[in-house]
Amino acid sequence: MTDKHSLSQAPSHAPSHAGISHSHYLDTAPPKVLSNLLAHADVRVNGDRPWDIQVSDPSVYAAVLTRGSLGFGEAYMDGYWECHDLSGLMTRLMHARLDERPLGSARLYIAMHYLKARLLNLQTSSRAFQVGEQHYDIGNDLYEKMLDRHWCYSCGYWAEADNLEDAQIAKLDLICRKLKLKPGMTVLEVGCGWGSLAAYMAKHYGVKVHGITISKEQVKMAKERCAGLPVDIELIDYREIQGQYDRVVSVGMFEHVGHKNYDTYFSTLSRCVKQDGLFLLHTIGTEQDGGGVDPWIDRYIFPNGELPTLPTLVGSCKSYFNVEDLHNFGTDYDKTLMAWWDNFKSSWHSLSGNYDERFARMWRYYLMSCAGFFRSKRGQLWQVVLAPLESQEVYRSVR
C-alpha cells in the first residue's frame, strides 16, 4: 500500500489505550438511564476499575441513545471514550446482554437493522464480493503481521497448544483428520483464504485441492503459497462451483452466506461431494436467531454477515446431509483473538505508515469486542462433519 488507510483525518501514532487520567473525565457524568443500564453489567462511567468506561467527550451518550452499539463503537473510534480492559468490558456487556436492551431512538434504529437483515437477501451473487473488497483486501501487510506464519484467519485449536502458531497448526491437522484424507483424494475448499489449509492438505496429506475465494488479494497470496503443489485457486462465488470431489471443506465462510441462501449453499455443495464423501463446515455460530450481525460489525468489519444458530444450521442441511459429528470449541476463539491483538499491537510501529489512528482504534474495538463475544459464550465455534444422505460409510469422530 502506498497511501495510508484512513477512516478519518486523525493523526497516526501507536494505538492509544494506556495512560488514562481519571481526573480528566470527572465532568462527563452519563444520563442516569445509561448508568442504570450499565450497572446490570457492573460497569461504571469514569470508574476506577480496569473494565470501567472513561468518557472524554459526552457526545458518546447521544451516539448510544440514537444508534445503540453502532454509536458506541463509532464513539470509541473517535476517541470519545477509553477503557484499559476493553475485552473485559465487552465480556461484561455481552454477558449482561445489554446489546438486547437499546435505549431511546436506538430501539427503532436497531429494530430496522435486524428487520432488514431478516427480510432482504443481503448476500446475493451481486453482493458476494463486497466483503472481500472491504475486509479481506484491506492490506496483506496487516494480515501478515497479525496472523501466524500460515496466515490462518480463523479460530485456532488450543486443546494442547500454548501459542498461536501451534494452535493454528493443530486446527489445520484436526480438519484433515476429521475429513479422513488419503493421498490422491480431491478436495474442494470453499473460502480458501490465503491458502493455509490448501497448502497444508496438499503437503501433509497428498491430496489435490481446488480452492475458491471472493478476495482478489487472497487469490494472489494463495497462489504464491501453493506454488508447486497440486492446488488450484479460483476467484469465484460458491454458487458457480462445478464438478465432484471426494471431500469438501469450508472454514470461516458460512458466516457470509445468509439464511436466505442456506438452501442454495447446501444443495450446491451436496452436488459437489461424492456419495461416499465428507463435508466439514467450520463456522461461528450464536444462540440467538436475530438475522444479521451487530450493526457496528456490519458497517466496519463484515458487511452483510450473518451468524447461524445450531437449529437453523441443522435444519437447513438436513435435506442434503446427515450430521456425523459436531464439535464446539468457541472459547478457543477468545485466545485466538487476543493473540491477534498482541501481534497487531507489537507490529504497529511498522504498520502505522499505512493505517491511521482511527483505523487502529477500529481494529482494537473489532478484536476486543469479538473476544468478549466468545468469552461470554454468546458466540460459539462449530466444526460440523456432514455426509451425503446416501452414504453408507461409518464415521468415527476424532479430536
C-alpha positions as CSV (number, residue, x, y, z in Angstrom):
1,M,0.0,0.0,0.0
2,T,1.3,3.4,-0.8
3,D,-1.5,5.6,0.7
4,K,-2.4,5.5,4.4
5,H,-5.6,3.5,5.0
6,S,-7.7,6.3,6.5
7,L,-11.1,6.3,8.2
8,S,-10.6,9.9,9.3
9,Q,-8.1,12.8,9.4
10,A,-6.9,11.7,12.9
11,P,-3.1,11.6,13.5
12,S,-1.3,8.3,13.2
13,H,0.5,7.0,16.2
14,A,0.5,4.0,18.5
15,P,-3.0,2.7,19.4
16,S,-3.9,4.8,22.5
17,H,-5.4,2.7,25.3
18,A,-3.0,3.3,28.2
19,G,-2.1,6.2,30.5
20,I,-5.7,7.2,31.1
21,S,-6.0,10.0,33.6
22,H,-9.1,9.6,35.8
23,S,-9.3,13.3,36.7
24,H,-9.7,14.2,33.0
25,Y,-13.2,12.5,33.0
26,L,-14.9,13.9,36.1
27,D,-17.1,16.3,34.3
28,T,-18.6,13.8,31.9
29,A,-21.2,12.1,34.0
30,P,-23.7,10.0,32.0
31,P,-27.5,10.3,31.9
32,K,-29.0,8.2,34.7
33,V,-30.8,5.9,32.3
34,L,-27.4,4.8,30.9
35,S,-25.6,4.5,34.2
36,N,-28.6,2.3,35.4
37,L,-28.3,0.1,32.4
38,L,-24.5,-0.3,32.7
39,A,-25.0,-1.3,36.4
40,H,-26.5,-4.5,35.2
41,A,-23.1,-5.4,33.8
42,D,-21.2,-4.0,36.9
43,V,-19.7,-1.2,34.7
44,R,-19.4,2.4,35.7
45,V,-18.6,5.5,33.7
46,N,-15.4,7.1,34.9
47,G,-14.9,4.4,37.5
48,D,-11.5,3.2,38.7
49,R,-11.7,-0.5,37.7
50,P,-9.9,-1.8,34.5
51,W,-13.2,-2.6,32.7
52,D,-14.9,0.8,33.5
53,I,-15.5,3.3,30.8
54,Q,-13.6,6.5,30.8
55,V,-15.5,9.2,28.9
56,S,-13.7,12.2,27.5
57,D,-16.5,13.6,25.3
58,P,-20.1,13.4,26.4
59,S,-21.1,13.1,22.7
60,V,-20.9,9.4,23.3
61,Y,-24.2,9.4,25.2
62,A,-26.2,10.8,22.3
63,A,-24.4,8.3,20.0
64,V,-25.5,5.4,22.2
65,L,-29.1,6.7,22.7
66,T,-29.6,7.2,18.9
67,R,-27.6,4.4,17.3
68,G,-27.0,1.8,20.0
69,S,-24.0,-0.4,19.5
70,L,-23.1,1.3,16.3
71,G,-22.9,4.7,18.1
72,F,-20.9,3.1,20.9
73,G,-18.3,1.6,18.6
74,E,-18.0,4.8,16.5
75,A,-17.6,6.9,19.6
76,Y,-14.7,4.7,20.6
77,M,-13.1,5.1,17.1
78,D,-13.5,8.9,17.5
79,G,-11.7,8.8,20.9
80,Y,-14.8,9.9,22.9
81,W,-14.2,7.1,25.5
82,E,-11.5,4.7,26.6
83,C,-11.1,1.5,28.6
84,H,-8.0,-0.2,30.0
85,D,-9.5,-3.7,29.7
86,L,-11.7,-3.4,26.6
87,S,-12.1,-7.2,26.1
88,G,-13.2,-7.4,29.8
89,L,-15.7,-4.6,29.3
90,M,-17.2,-6.2,26.2
91,T,-17.4,-9.6,28.0
92,R,-19.4,-8.0,30.8
93,L,-21.7,-6.1,28.3
94,M,-22.3,-9.3,26.3
95,H,-22.9,-11.5,29.4
96,A,-25.5,-9.0,30.7
97,R,-27.0,-8.9,27.2
98,L,-27.1,-5.1,27.2
99,D,-27.0,-5.2,23.4
100,E,-30.5,-6.5,23.5
101,R,-31.7,-3.5,25.6
102,P,-31.3,-0.4,23.4
103,L,-32.5,2.9,24.8
104,G,-34.2,5.9,23.3
105,S,-34.4,6.2,19.5
106,A,-31.8,3.5,19.2
107,R,-34.6,1.0,19.7
108,L,-36.0,1.9,16.2
109,Y,-32.6,2.0,14.6
110,I,-31.6,-1.4,15.9
111,A,-35.0,-2.9,15.0
112,M,-34.8,-1.6,11.5
113,H,-31.2,-3.0,11.1
114,Y,-32.3,-6.6,12.1
115,L,-35.6,-6.4,10.2
116,K,-33.7,-5.5,7.0
117,A,-31.3,-8.5,7.6
118,R,-34.3,-10.8,8.2
119,L,-36.4,-9.7,5.2
120,L,-33.9,-8.9,2.5
121,N,-31.3,-11.1,0.8
122,L,-28.1,-9.2,1.6
123,Q,-25.8,-11.9,0.3
124,T,-26.9,-12.2,-3.4
125,S,-24.4,-13.0,-6.1
126,S,-24.0,-9.3,-6.9
127,R,-23.1,-8.6,-3.3
128,A,-20.9,-11.6,-2.8
129,F,-17.6,-9.8,-3.4
130,Q,-18.3,-6.8,-1.2
131,V,-16.8,-8.3,2.0
132,G,-13.8,-9.4,0.1
133,E,-13.1,-5.9,-1.2
134,Q,-13.9,-4.2,2.2
135,H,-12.3,-6.6,4.6
136,Y,-10.1,-9.3,3.1
137,D,-8.4,-7.0,0.6
138,I,-7.7,-4.3,3.1
139,G,-3.9,-4.9,3.0
140,N,-1.8,-8.0,3.1
141,D,0.7,-6.2,5.3
142,L,-1.8,-6.1,8.1
143,Y,-2.7,-9.8,8.0
144,E,1.0,-10.8,7.6
145,K,1.8,-9.0,10.9
146,M,-1.3,-10.1,12.8
147,L,-1.7,-13.7,11.8
148,D,0.5,-16.8,12.3
149,R,3.1,-17.6,9.6
150,H,0.5,-19.7,7.7
151,W,-2.0,-16.7,7.6
152,C,-4.9,-18.7,9.2
153,Y,-7.7,-16.2,9.7
154,S,-10.0,-18.4,11.8
155,C,-10.1,-19.9,15.3
156,G,-7.1,-21.9,16.4
157,Y,-7.4,-25.2,18.3
158,W,-5.8,-24.6,21.8
159,A,-6.6,-28.0,23.4
160,E,-2.8,-28.8,23.7
161,A,-1.3,-25.6,22.3
162,D,0.1,-22.6,24.3
163,N,0.8,-20.3,21.4
164,L,-0.9,-19.1,18.2
165,E,1.4,-20.9,15.8
166,D,0.8,-24.3,17.4
167,A,-2.9,-23.7,17.8
168,Q,-3.3,-23.0,14.1
169,I,-1.3,-26.0,13.1
170,A,-3.4,-28.1,15.4
171,K,-6.6,-26.7,13.8
172,L,-5.4,-27.5,10.3
173,D,-4.4,-31.0,11.2
174,L,-7.7,-31.6,13.1
175,I,-9.6,-30.7,10.0
176,C,-7.6,-33.1,7.9
177,R,-8.0,-35.9,10.4
178,K,-11.8,-35.3,10.6
179,L,-12.0,-35.4,6.8
180,K,-10.0,-38.7,6.9
181,L,-7.9,-37.5,4.0
182,K,-5.9,-40.1,1.9
183,P,-3.3,-39.5,-0.8
184,G,-4.8,-38.9,-4.2
185,M,-8.2,-37.6,-3.0
186,T,-9.7,-34.5,-4.5
187,V,-10.8,-31.7,-2.1
188,L,-12.9,-28.6,-2.7
189,E,-12.2,-25.8,-0.3
190,V,-14.9,-23.2,-0.2
191,G,-13.4,-19.9,1.1
192,C,-9.8,-20.8,0.9
193,G,-8.4,-17.6,2.4
194,W,-4.7,-17.1,1.8
195,G,-4.1,-20.8,1.1
196,S,-3.1,-22.0,4.5
197,L,-5.4,-25.1,4.6
198,A,-5.0,-25.9,0.9
199,A,-1.2,-25.9,1.2
200,Y,-1.3,-28.0,4.4
201,M,-3.6,-30.6,3.0
202,A,-1.6,-30.9,-0.2
203,K,1.8,-31.0,1.6
204,H,1.0,-33.3,4.5
205,Y,-1.9,-35.5,3.2
206,G,-1.1,-35.7,-0.6
207,V,-4.4,-34.5,-1.8
208,K,-5.4,-32.3,-4.8
209,V,-7.2,-29.1,-3.8
210,H,-9.4,-26.7,-5.6
211,G,-9.8,-23.6,-3.5
212,I,-12.2,-20.7,-4.2
213,T,-12.5,-17.3,-2.6
214,I,-14.1,-13.9,-3.3
215,S,-11.0,-11.9,-2.4
216,K,-8.5,-10.8,-5.1
217,E,-5.7,-10.4,-2.6
218,Q,-6.3,-13.8,-1.2
219,V,-6.1,-15.4,-4.6
220,K,-2.7,-13.7,-5.2
221,M,-1.3,-14.9,-1.9
222,A,-2.8,-18.3,-2.0
223,K,-1.3,-19.0,-5.5
224,E,2.1,-17.9,-4.2
225,R,1.8,-20.1,-1.1
226,C,0.7,-23.1,-3.0
227,A,3.1,-22.8,-5.9
228,G,4.5,-26.2,-6.9
229,L,1.7,-28.1,-5.1
230,P,-1.4,-29.8,-6.6
231,V,-3.6,-26.8,-5.7
232,D,-5.8,-24.7,-8.0
233,I,-7.1,-21.4,-6.7
234,E,-10.0,-19.6,-8.3
235,L,-11.8,-16.2,-7.8
236,I,-15.5,-17.3,-7.9
237,D,-18.6,-17.3,-5.8
238,Y,-19.7,-20.6,-4.3
239,R,-22.8,-20.6,-6.5
240,E,-20.6,-21.1,-9.6
241,I,-18.9,-24.3,-8.4
242,Q,-18.9,-27.3,-10.8
243,G,-17.6,-30.8,-10.5
244,Q,-17.4,-33.5,-7.8
245,Y,-14.9,-34.1,-5.1
246,D,-14.0,-36.7,-2.5
247,R,-14.1,-34.1,0.3
248,V,-15.4,-30.6,0.7
249,V,-14.3,-28.2,3.4
250,S,-15.4,-24.7,4.3
251,V,-13.7,-22.7,7.1
252,G,-14.9,-19.3,8.2
253,M,-17.0,-18.7,5.1
254,F,-20.5,-19.7,6.1
255,E,-20.9,-16.5,8.1
256,H,-21.1,-14.7,4.7
257,V,-23.9,-16.9,3.2
258,G,-27.0,-15.6,4.9
259,H,-30.2,-17.5,5.8
260,K,-31.9,-16.8,2.6
261,N,-29.1,-18.7,0.8
262,Y,-28.6,-21.6,3.1
263,D,-30.6,-24.0,0.9
264,T,-28.7,-22.9,-2.2
265,Y,-25.4,-23.3,-0.3
266,F,-26.1,-26.8,0.9
267,S,-27.7,-28.0,-2.3
268,T,-24.8,-26.7,-4.3
269,L,-22.2,-28.5,-2.1
270,S,-24.3,-31.7,-1.9
271,R,-23.8,-31.9,-5.7
272,C,-20.1,-31.4,-5.3
273,V,-19.3,-34.1,-2.8
274,K,-19.3,-37.7,-3.9
275,Q,-21.8,-40.2,-2.4
276,D,-19.2,-41.7,-0.1
277,G,-17.5,-38.4,0.7
278,L,-17.5,-36.0,3.6
279,F,-18.1,-32.3,4.1
280,L,-16.6,-30.3,7.0
281,L,-18.1,-27.0,7.9
282,H,-16.2,-24.7,10.3
283,T,-18.3,-21.7,11.3
284,I,-19.0,-19.2,14.0
285,G,-22.5,-19.6,15.5
286,T,-24.7,-18.0,18.1
287,E,-27.6,-19.0,20.4
288,Q,-30.0,-16.3,19.2
289,D,-31.6,-16.2,15.8
290,G,-31.9,-12.4,15.1
291,G,-30.8,-12.1,11.5
292,G,-27.6,-10.2,10.5
293,V,-24.8,-9.3,12.8
294,D,-24.2,-6.4,15.2
295,P,-24.6,-3.0,13.3
296,W,-21.1,-1.9,14.1
297,I,-19.6,-5.2,12.8
298,D,-21.8,-5.0,9.8
299,R,-20.7,-1.4,8.8
300,Y,-17.0,-1.6,9.6
301,I,-15.8,-5.2,9.5
302,F,-18.0,-7.8,7.9
303,P,-20.7,-6.2,5.7
304,N,-23.8,-8.4,5.2
305,G,-22.6,-11.1,7.6
306,E,-25.0,-13.4,9.5
307,L,-24.3,-16.0,12.2
308,P,-26.4,-19.2,12.2
309,T,-27.9,-20.8,15.2
310,L,-27.5,-24.6,15.6
311,P,-31.2,-25.4,14.9
312,T,-31.1,-23.2,11.8
313,L,-27.9,-24.8,10.5
314,V,-29.0,-28.4,11.1
315,G,-32.5,-27.6,9.7
316,S,-31.0,-26.1,6.5
317,C,-28.7,-29.0,5.7
318,K,-31.0,-32.0,6.7
319,S,-32.4,-32.4,3.2
320,Y,-28.9,-33.0,1.8
321,F,-26.6,-34.3,4.6
322,N,-26.6,-36.3,7.8
323,V,-24.7,-34.8,10.7
324,E,-21.9,-37.2,11.6
325,D,-20.1,-35.1,14.2
326,L,-20.4,-31.7,16.0
327,H,-17.6,-30.1,17.9
328,N,-17.8,-26.8,19.7
329,F,-14.6,-25.0,20.8
330,G,-15.8,-21.4,20.9
331,T,-13.8,-20.4,23.9
332,D,-10.6,-21.0,21.8
333,Y,-11.6,-18.0,19.7
334,D,-11.0,-15.8,22.7
335,K,-7.4,-16.9,22.9
336,T,-7.0,-16.6,19.1
337,L,-8.3,-13.0,19.0
338,M,-6.2,-11.9,21.9
339,A,-3.1,-13.4,20.2
340,W,-4.0,-11.5,17.0
341,W,-4.3,-8.3,19.1
342,D,-0.9,-8.9,20.7
343,N,0.6,-9.3,17.2
344,F,-1.1,-6.2,15.9
345,K,-0.1,-4.1,18.8
346,S,3.6,-5.2,18.7
347,S,3.7,-4.6,14.9
348,W,2.0,-1.2,15.0
349,H,5.3,0.7,14.5
350,S,5.7,-1.0,11.1
351,L,2.0,-0.6,10.1
352,S,1.3,2.9,11.2
353,G,2.7,4.3,7.9
354,N,-0.2,2.7,6.1
355,Y,-3.0,2.9,8.7
356,D,-4.2,5.9,10.7
357,E,-5.1,6.1,14.4
358,R,-8.8,5.8,13.8
359,F,-8.2,2.6,11.9
360,A,-6.1,1.3,14.8
361,R,-8.9,2.1,17.3
362,M,-11.4,0.4,15.0
363,W,-9.2,-2.7,14.7
364,R,-8.8,-2.9,18.5
365,Y,-12.5,-2.5,19.0
366,Y,-13.2,-5.3,16.5
367,L,-10.8,-7.8,18.1
368,M,-11.7,-7.0,21.7
369,S,-15.5,-7.0,21.1
370,C,-15.2,-10.3,19.3
371,A,-13.1,-11.7,22.2
372,G,-15.8,-10.6,24.6
373,F,-18.4,-12.3,22.4
374,F,-16.7,-15.6,22.7
375,R,-15.5,-15.2,26.3
376,S,-19.1,-14.6,27.4
377,K,-20.2,-17.7,25.4
378,R,-22.6,-15.7,23.4
379,G,-20.5,-16.8,20.4
380,Q,-19.7,-20.4,19.5
381,L,-17.3,-22.1,17.1
382,W,-18.6,-25.2,15.4
383,Q,-16.9,-27.8,13.3
384,V,-19.7,-30.0,11.8
385,V,-18.8,-33.1,9.8
386,L,-21.6,-33.9,7.3
387,A,-22.1,-36.9,5.0
388,P,-24.4,-37.2,2.0
389,L,-27.8,-38.8,2.8
390,E,-26.9,-41.7,0.5
391,S,-23.6,-42.5,2.3
392,Q,-23.3,-45.9,4.0
393,E,-19.9,-45.2,5.4
394,V,-19.3,-45.5,9.2
395,Y,-17.8,-42.3,10.6
396,R,-15.8,-42.2,13.9
397,S,-15.1,-38.7,15.2
398,V,-11.7,-37.5,16.3
399,R,-10.5,-34.7,18.5
